[in-house]
Amino acid sequence: MASLSSAAPPTTRAIGWIGLGSMGSGMASRIQQHLADQGVQPLKVYNRTSSRCEPLEKLGALRILSIEQLSRESTIIFISSSDDDAVISIIEQILGSGNAQGKMVIDTTTVHPDTAKAVAEKMSASGAHFASMPVFGASPAAAAGTLLAAYAGPDNVLEAVSPLLKGVVAREVLVVGTEPEKALLLKTTGNLLMASLMQIIAEAHVLASKTGLPAATLERLLELNFGAVAHTDSVRMTSGVYCPAPGAAPWSSLDLALKDVGHAMGIAEREGVSARAGRVAYEGLEKARDWAQGEGRIIKDHGHTTSPGRARPLDSTSLFGVVRQESGLDFETDFVKERDGTTRRSLP
């Protein structure tokens, strides 16, 4: 496996970006800023909810009204979407634009490796080039350009997009090979590691809470002895990110974690790997989802009456709340309760 050099000339190709969720908007913003600094044509952006293009427009990007139009007007197209079905739909629209020949499509979505392989074959049959580039990191890292990216796909695509990768959207790019599904295998394996690590850190914090060990002391140990990833996961738990305040966005969505770790568990089962740690973490994520849809549901206040609202969006570290519950504590820490005040009340 190789890493990508940041010494690459600026690109002058027309570049498009599809999908401006929390991760996509951060990466697209970094690319647009880079293109503006280089004095080349701006990024073309599309999102199903068109208003999400506005922050990119303020940076100089061009809002495009359809995937088909973006495909016709772009040579290089990045995708950042939610799941396999969404990516397949986007690919079909790109191919349906009637101008797929020679297009370079780079998908940053974490999809199943089998999906990436099937999409690559379909794109190749239409004369287009497809690469997978899933990323490691949450939305703050996307905004800061400090993600870790895993690239797998044709060498000519890598050469074309390399000026936009290391030092722009990512701190480092791991080049896995030329088969797009291999990047997803790496990302899926990484997701299994991440989920298992979150579970262990959650258990350590709950043990600390119940034995009187200061959380800050444990967090400092994680920082000094277990690295940045473990420390960041800890901060997400102790600072309440695991259970965002009503109206706040998670750093990394619980729903996406369920999808990503679900892919890993499916592959492990298919290959005869026990993956016990991953299974425990996945069950914790499922229980966190149940809490969000039940007891943790956001309540709409109508003055003297209340009514059930929507399920509470949780962070992928929300299995911390589940470990707390399983250990006789509340899902919400005292910090979360004090932060939210009376804006969160449980259903009867």
C-alpha positions as CSV (number, residue, x, y, z in Angstrom):
1,M,0.0,0.0,0.0
2,A,1.4,3.4,-1.0
3,S,0.7,6.9,0.2
4,L,0.1,9.8,-2.1
5,S,2.5,12.7,-2.5
6,S,1.2,16.2,-2.1
7,A,3.5,17.5,-4.8
8,A,1.1,17.7,-7.7
9,P,0.3,20.4,-10.3
10,P,-3.0,22.2,-10.1
11,T,-5.9,20.7,-12.1
12,T,-7.6,22.7,-14.9
13,R,-10.4,20.2,-15.5
14,A,-14.1,20.9,-14.8
15,I,-14.9,19.4,-11.4
16,G,-18.3,18.6,-10.0
17,W,-19.4,17.6,-6.6
18,I,-22.7,15.7,-5.8
19,G,-23.9,15.5,-2.2
20,L,-23.5,18.2,0.5
21,G,-24.2,16.5,3.8
22,S,-22.0,17.1,6.8
23,M,-19.1,15.3,5.3
24,G,-19.6,16.3,1.7
25,S,-20.0,20.0,2.4
26,G,-16.7,20.0,4.3
27,M,-14.8,18.3,1.6
28,A,-16.4,20.3,-1.2
29,S,-15.6,23.5,0.6
30,R,-12.0,22.6,0.8
31,I,-11.8,21.8,-2.9
32,Q,-13.6,25.1,-3.8
33,Q,-11.2,27.1,-1.7
34,H,-8.3,25.3,-3.3
35,L,-9.6,26.0,-6.8
36,A,-10.1,29.6,-6.0
37,D,-6.6,29.9,-4.7
38,Q,-5.3,28.3,-7.9
39,G,-7.3,30.8,-10.0
40,V,-9.0,28.0,-12.0
41,Q,-12.7,27.4,-12.8
42,P,-14.9,26.9,-9.7
43,L,-16.4,23.7,-8.4
44,K,-19.9,22.8,-9.7
45,V,-22.1,21.5,-6.9
46,Y,-25.4,19.7,-6.7
47,N,-27.5,18.6,-3.7
48,R,-31.0,17.3,-3.7
49,T,-31.9,19.9,-1.1
50,S,-30.7,22.8,-3.2
51,S,-30.4,25.3,-0.3
52,R,-27.4,23.3,1.0
53,C,-25.5,24.7,-1.9
54,E,-25.6,28.2,-0.6
55,P,-22.5,28.1,1.7
56,L,-20.5,26.7,-1.3
57,E,-21.9,29.5,-3.5
58,K,-20.6,32.1,-1.0
59,L,-17.1,30.5,-1.6
60,G,-17.5,30.9,-5.3
61,A,-18.9,27.5,-6.3
62,L,-21.6,27.2,-9.0
63,R,-24.9,25.6,-8.1
64,I,-26.1,23.1,-10.6
65,L,-29.8,22.1,-10.8
66,S,-29.5,18.5,-11.7
67,I,-27.1,15.6,-11.7
68,E,-27.5,15.2,-15.4
69,Q,-26.5,18.8,-16.0
70,L,-23.5,18.5,-13.6
71,S,-22.4,15.4,-15.4
72,R,-22.6,17.1,-18.8
73,E,-20.5,20.0,-17.6
74,S,-17.9,18.2,-15.5
75,T,-15.0,15.9,-16.4
76,I,-14.3,14.9,-12.8
77,I,-17.2,14.1,-10.5
78,F,-17.0,13.5,-6.8
79,I,-19.9,11.8,-4.9
80,S,-20.6,12.0,-1.2
81,S,-23.9,10.3,-0.4
82,S,-25.7,8.4,2.3
83,D,-25.8,4.7,1.3
84,D,-25.6,2.2,-1.5
85,D,-29.0,2.8,-3.0
86,A,-28.3,6.6,-3.2
87,V,-25.0,6.0,-5.0
88,I,-26.5,3.6,-7.5
89,S,-29.2,6.1,-8.3
90,I,-26.6,8.9,-8.8
91,I,-24.5,6.7,-11.1
92,E,-27.6,5.8,-13.2
93,Q,-28.3,9.5,-13.6
94,I,-24.7,10.2,-14.6
95,L,-24.9,7.4,-17.2
96,G,-28.3,8.6,-18.3
97,S,-26.9,12.0,-19.1
98,G,-25.7,10.6,-22.4
99,N,-22.2,11.9,-21.9
100,A,-20.4,9.4,-19.7
101,Q,-17.6,8.6,-22.1
102,G,-14.3,9.5,-20.4
103,K,-15.9,10.8,-17.2
104,M,-14.0,10.2,-14.0
105,V,-16.2,9.5,-11.0
106,I,-14.8,9.3,-7.4
107,D,-17.2,8.1,-4.8
108,T,-16.3,9.0,-1.2
109,T,-19.4,7.2,0.2
110,T,-18.9,4.1,2.4
111,V,-20.8,1.5,0.4
112,H,-20.5,-2.3,0.4
113,P,-17.4,-3.5,-1.5
114,D,-19.7,-5.5,-3.8
115,T,-21.6,-2.3,-4.7
116,A,-18.4,-0.6,-5.6
117,K,-17.3,-3.5,-7.8
118,A,-20.7,-3.6,-9.6
119,V,-20.7,0.2,-10.2
120,A,-17.1,0.1,-11.5
121,E,-18.0,-2.6,-14.0
122,K,-21.1,-0.6,-15.1
123,M,-19.1,2.6,-15.5
124,S,-16.4,0.9,-17.5
125,A,-18.9,-0.6,-19.9
126,S,-20.0,2.9,-20.6
127,G,-16.5,4.2,-21.2
128,A,-16.3,6.0,-17.9
129,H,-13.8,5.6,-15.1
130,F,-14.7,4.9,-11.5
131,A,-12.7,5.0,-8.2
132,S,-13.7,4.6,-4.6
133,M,-12.2,6.9,-2.0
134,P,-13.9,6.4,1.4
135,V,-12.6,8.6,4.2
136,F,-11.8,8.1,7.9
137,G,-12.9,10.9,10.2
138,A,-15.9,13.0,11.3
139,S,-17.3,16.3,10.0
140,P,-14.8,18.5,11.9
141,A,-12.0,16.7,10.1
142,A,-13.8,17.1,6.8
143,A,-14.0,20.9,7.4
144,A,-10.4,21.1,8.4
145,G,-9.0,18.9,5.6
146,T,-7.5,16.4,8.0
147,L,-9.4,13.3,6.9
148,L,-7.6,10.1,6.1
149,A,-8.6,8.9,2.6
150,A,-8.3,5.4,1.1
151,Y,-8.1,5.4,-2.7
152,A,-8.6,2.5,-5.1
153,G,-9.2,2.9,-8.8
154,P,-7.5,3.6,-12.2
155,D,-4.1,5.2,-12.1
156,N,-5.2,7.9,-14.6
157,V,-8.0,9.0,-12.3
158,L,-5.6,9.2,-9.3
159,E,-3.2,11.2,-11.4
160,A,-6.0,13.6,-12.4
161,V,-7.4,14.1,-8.9
162,S,-4.2,14.0,-6.8
163,P,-3.9,17.9,-6.7
164,L,-7.2,17.9,-4.8
165,L,-6.4,15.2,-2.2
166,K,-3.5,15.4,0.1
167,G,-3.3,18.8,1.7
168,V,-6.8,19.7,0.5
169,V,-9.4,17.2,1.6
170,A,-7.1,14.8,3.4
171,R,-4.0,14.8,5.6
172,E,-3.0,11.5,3.9
173,V,-4.2,9.3,1.1
174,L,-3.6,5.5,1.3
175,V,-3.5,4.1,-2.3
176,V,-4.9,0.6,-1.9
177,G,-4.8,-0.5,-5.6
178,T,-6.7,-0.3,-8.8
179,E,-9.8,-2.3,-7.9
180,P,-12.3,0.2,-6.3
181,E,-13.8,-2.5,-3.9
182,K,-10.4,-2.8,-2.2
183,A,-10.7,0.7,-0.7
184,L,-14.1,-0.3,0.7
185,L,-12.7,-3.4,2.2
186,L,-10.1,-1.3,4.0
187,K,-12.7,1.2,5.1
188,T,-15.0,-1.6,6.3
189,T,-12.2,-3.2,8.3
190,G,-11.4,0.2,9.7
191,N,-15.1,0.7,10.7
192,L,-15.0,-2.6,12.6
193,L,-11.9,-1.4,14.4
194,M,-13.5,2.0,15.2
195,A,-16.7,0.5,16.5
196,S,-14.9,-1.9,18.7
197,L,-12.6,0.9,20.0
198,M,-15.7,3.1,20.8
199,Q,-17.2,0.2,22.8
200,I,-14.0,-0.3,24.8
201,I,-13.7,3.4,25.5
202,A,-17.3,3.6,26.6
203,E,-16.8,0.7,29.0
204,A,-13.7,2.3,30.4
205,H,-15.5,5.6,31.0
206,V,-18.5,3.9,32.7
207,L,-16.1,1.9,34.9
208,A,-14.3,5.2,35.8
209,S,-17.6,6.9,36.6
210,K,-18.8,4.1,38.9
211,T,-15.4,3.8,40.7
212,G,-14.8,7.5,41.2
213,L,-11.9,7.8,38.7
214,P,-12.0,11.3,37.2
215,A,-13.1,11.2,33.6
216,A,-10.5,13.9,32.8
217,T,-7.7,11.6,34.1
218,L,-8.8,8.7,32.0
219,E,-9.2,11.0,29.0
220,R,-5.6,12.2,29.5
221,L,-4.4,8.6,29.6
222,L,-6.1,7.9,26.3
223,E,-4.5,10.9,24.7
224,L,-1.0,10.1,26.0
225,N,-1.0,6.3,25.6
226,F,-3.6,5.3,23.0
227,G,-3.4,8.0,20.4
228,A,-5.5,10.7,18.7
229,V,-8.4,8.5,17.6
230,A,-9.0,7.1,21.1
231,H,-8.7,10.5,22.6
232,T,-11.2,12.0,20.1
233,D,-13.7,9.3,20.8
234,S,-13.4,10.0,24.5
235,V,-13.9,13.7,24.0
236,R,-17.1,13.0,22.0
237,M,-18.4,11.0,25.0
238,T,-17.4,13.3,27.8
239,S,-18.3,16.6,26.0
240,G,-21.8,15.3,25.1
241,V,-21.3,15.0,21.4
242,Y,-22.5,11.4,21.7
243,C,-26.0,12.7,22.4
244,P,-26.2,16.1,20.6
245,A,-28.5,18.8,21.9
246,P,-31.8,19.2,20.1
247,G,-31.1,21.0,16.9
248,A,-27.4,20.2,16.9
249,A,-25.8,17.8,14.4
250,P,-23.8,14.8,15.3
251,W,-20.1,14.7,14.2
252,S,-20.8,11.3,12.6
253,S,-24.3,10.0,12.3
254,L,-25.5,6.9,14.2
255,D,-27.5,5.8,11.1
256,L,-24.4,5.9,9.0
257,A,-22.5,3.9,11.6
258,L,-25.2,1.3,11.7
259,K,-24.9,1.0,7.9
260,D,-21.1,0.9,7.8
261,V,-20.6,-1.5,10.7
262,G,-23.5,-3.6,9.3
263,H,-21.5,-4.0,6.1
264,A,-18.5,-5.1,8.1
265,M,-20.5,-7.6,10.1
266,G,-22.1,-9.0,6.9
267,I,-18.7,-9.5,5.3
268,A,-17.3,-11.1,8.5
269,E,-20.2,-13.5,8.6
270,R,-19.7,-14.4,4.9
271,E,-16.0,-15.0,5.4
272,G,-16.5,-17.0,8.6
273,V,-14.9,-14.5,10.9
274,S,-16.4,-14.4,14.5
275,A,-15.9,-10.6,15.0
276,R,-17.2,-10.8,18.6
277,A,-16.1,-7.2,19.5
278,G,-17.7,-5.8,16.4
279,R,-20.9,-7.7,17.2
280,V,-21.1,-6.2,20.7
281,A,-20.5,-2.7,19.3
282,Y,-23.1,-3.2,16.6
283,E,-25.7,-4.3,19.1
284,G,-24.9,-1.2,21.1
285,L,-25.5,1.0,18.1
286,E,-28.9,-0.7,17.5
287,K,-29.9,-0.1,21.2
288,A,-28.8,3.5,20.9
289,R,-31.1,3.9,17.9
290,D,-34.0,2.3,19.9
291,W,-33.4,4.9,22.6
292,A,-33.4,7.7,20.1
293,Q,-36.7,6.6,18.8
294,G,-38.3,6.0,22.2
295,E,-37.2,7.4,25.5
296,G,-34.8,9.9,23.9
297,R,-37.3,11.2,21.4
298,I,-37.4,15.0,21.1
299,I,-40.6,16.3,22.5
300,K,-42.4,19.3,20.9
301,D,-43.6,21.8,23.5
302,H,-46.9,23.5,22.9
303,G,-47.1,25.5,26.1
304,H,-49.4,23.5,28.4
305,T,-49.3,20.3,26.3
306,T,-46.6,18.3,24.6
307,S,-46.6,15.9,21.6
308,P,-44.2,13.3,20.3
309,G,-41.6,14.8,18.0
310,R,-38.9,13.2,15.9
311,A,-36.3,10.7,16.8
312,R,-33.2,12.3,18.2
313,P,-30.2,12.3,15.9
314,L,-27.3,10.7,17.7
315,D,-23.6,10.4,17.1
316,S,-21.9,7.1,16.3
317,T,-20.3,7.3,19.8
318,S,-23.8,7.0,21.3
319,L,-23.2,3.4,22.3
320,F,-21.6,5.2,25.3
321,G,-25.2,5.9,26.5
322,V,-26.1,2.3,26.1
323,V,-23.1,1.0,28.1
324,R,-24.2,3.5,30.8
325,Q,-27.8,2.1,30.8
326,E,-26.5,-1.5,30.9
327,S,-24.5,-0.5,34.0
328,G,-27.3,1.1,35.9
329,L,-26.8,4.7,34.9
330,D,-28.9,7.0,32.7
331,F,-28.3,7.2,29.0
332,E,-27.6,10.9,29.4
333,T,-24.7,12.1,31.6
334,D,-25.2,14.9,34.1
335,F,-23.4,17.2,31.6
336,V,-26.0,16.4,28.9
337,K,-28.9,16.9,31.2
338,E,-27.7,20.2,32.4
339,R,-26.9,21.4,28.9
340,D,-30.3,20.5,27.5
341,G,-32.2,21.7,30.6
342,T,-36.0,21.4,30.0
343,T,-35.7,21.1,26.2
344,R,-35.7,17.3,26.5
345,R,-38.4,15.4,28.3
346,S,-39.1,11.7,28.1
347,L,-42.2,10.2,26.7
348,P,-44.6,8.7,29.3
